[in-house]
Amino acid sequence: MNPSDQAPTLLVVDDDPAFNRVLVRALGQRGFDCYGATDSEGAIELAHDHTPEFIVLDLNIGGESGLKLIRPLLEASPGARILVLTGYASIATAVDAVKLGAMQYLAKPAEVDAIIKALKAEDVVIDERAPDAPMSVDRLEWEHIQRVLAEHGGNISATARALQMHRRTLQRKLARPPGQAAQ
């Protein structure tokens, strides 16, 4: 097989195993050579092993910011086009993702064809339309925590100090994104 005939390699990084499997399968059926990782370590290992051309990265990986994975993934796979896919979209986190090296940013739920289109798009598109309803206080807090966490390179202790919050409290908040009931 001629190297130019090979399917483009794509890595899906999402901590929801079912969603990860479904997305890997759907993208594989659309011509990509796909791999899936459900944690940071697995994502970096797969990026080193397969040097993906495209990466779909969830914003929340195991209660931590997926933004902190952008640089290590780009180091493992220089030139990869990263799309941040999130259920907690905001303009602030989209801008942060692009500043760190992501090429695109999409809110969940996103159709597979929309993901492919965004991965292949040359221009970054951030939807700046006002949401239908204002963000809840929990959502605003989550976005603020994600921004501060990204500023501190994913370091939970440094983020807790910056937010003047106990580290365990911060970990609880990160483990329970807005919209999920307290357990």
N, C-alpha and C positions, 0 to 999 in steps of 0.2 A: 504494500500500500504506500503510495506517495504521501510524504508528511503533510502536503497541502490538502490531501483528501481526508485527513483525520478529523474526527468530530472535535469541536472546541471543548476544552475541559472546564467544568463548572463545579464549584464547591458550595454546598448549602450548609450554613451554620445556624442552627435553630435548636434550642433545648427541648422543644416539644417533639418527642420521637415520632409520633404519628404524623404530625404536620411535616416534619423533615422527610419521612419516607414518601409521603404523597407528593411533595414538591420535587424530590429527587426523581421519582418515577415519571412524573408529568414532564419535567424538563428533559429527561432521557428520551422520552417518546417524541420529543420535538428536535432531536438531533444533537443533544449535548452528551458528552461522556461525564456523567455525574457521580459525585461523592457526597456523603452527608456526615456531618459531625454534630454532636449534641453538647459538646463542651469546648472550652477554650483550648485545652491541651490537644484534644483530638483534631481540632481545626488547624492548629499550627502544624501538627505532624502531617496531616493530609496535604496542606499547602506545600510543605517541603517535599513530600513524596511525589506529588502530581503536578506541581506548578500550574494551578488553574489560571485560565485566561479570564474567567468570570467568577465572582464570589457574591453570593446572596447571604447577607449577615443580619441576624436579628438584633435589635437594639438591646434586648434583655436576654442575657445568657446566664442562666442559673442564679438570677438575682443580682448579677453584676452588669455594668454597662458594656454592651458590645462595642462601643466606641473605642475602648482600650485595646481591642483586637485589630483595629485597622492597620496601625503601623507594623506590628509583628507579621500580619498576613502579607502586607506589601513587601516586607523584607524577605519573606519566604518565597514570594511570587511577584517579583518586580513587574510592573506594567499591568497587573491584574486590574480589571474593572470591577470595583466593589459597589454593590447596591445595598443600602441599609433598608431593611424591611421591618416595620414596627407597627404594633397595635396602639402605640402611644405617640402619634406623630405631633410634632410642633415645629414651627419655623426655626426656633432656637436650636433644637437638636439637629435639624436638617443642616443648618449652617455649620454647626460644630462638626458633623460628619463629613461635610464637604471640605472643610478646613483641614481635617485630619487625613484626607486623601480619598474618601469615597467619591464615586462618580455620580451616583444617583441616590434618591431617598424616596421610598414609597410607603404609604400607610396600608396596613392590613385592614380588611381583606383585599388582596390584589389578585386579579386574574393572571394566570400563567402567561398569557400573551402580553399583558401589560408589563410583567416582569422582564420578559425577553426584549420587548421594545425599549424599556428603560435601560437595560444592560447595554444595548447596542446604540443608544442615542449618543450623539456627539455633544449636545448641550445639556447642562444640568438644568432640570426643571424643578423648582420648588413651588408648590401650590400655595399662594399667599392669600387665597380667598378666606374671608372670615368664616369660621365654623358656624353651623346652624344654631348651636347653643353655646353659651360661654362655658369655658372649662370649669370643672368642679375644683374646689379647694384642694382635694386630694390629688387631682391631676396636676394642678399648678405646682404643688409641693413635689410631686414625683419628677416633673420636668426640671425644677430647680435642683433637686438632688442629683439628677443625671448630669446636669451641666457642671455642677461643682465636682462630682466624681470624675468626669472627663478632664477637668482642669487639674486634678491631682493624680492623673495617670491611672485611675482605677484603685488607688490606695484608699481602703476603707477607713483606716485610722486617721489619715491626714484629712480625709473628707469630713469625718465626724468632728474633728477639731475645728475645721473651718466653719462647719455648720453649728458649732457649739452644742453638739448632741452626743449622747453616750453612744459608743460604737455598737453595742448590742441593739439599741433602739434603731440605729441606722440600718443594721443588717435586717431587722424585722421589716422595716419599711421597704427595703429593696426586695425582700422575698415576697412581698404582697403588693404587686402593682395596683394602681387605681382600678376600681371596678371589681376587685376580688374581695370577698367577705373575709373578715378576720376569723382566725381559727382558734 
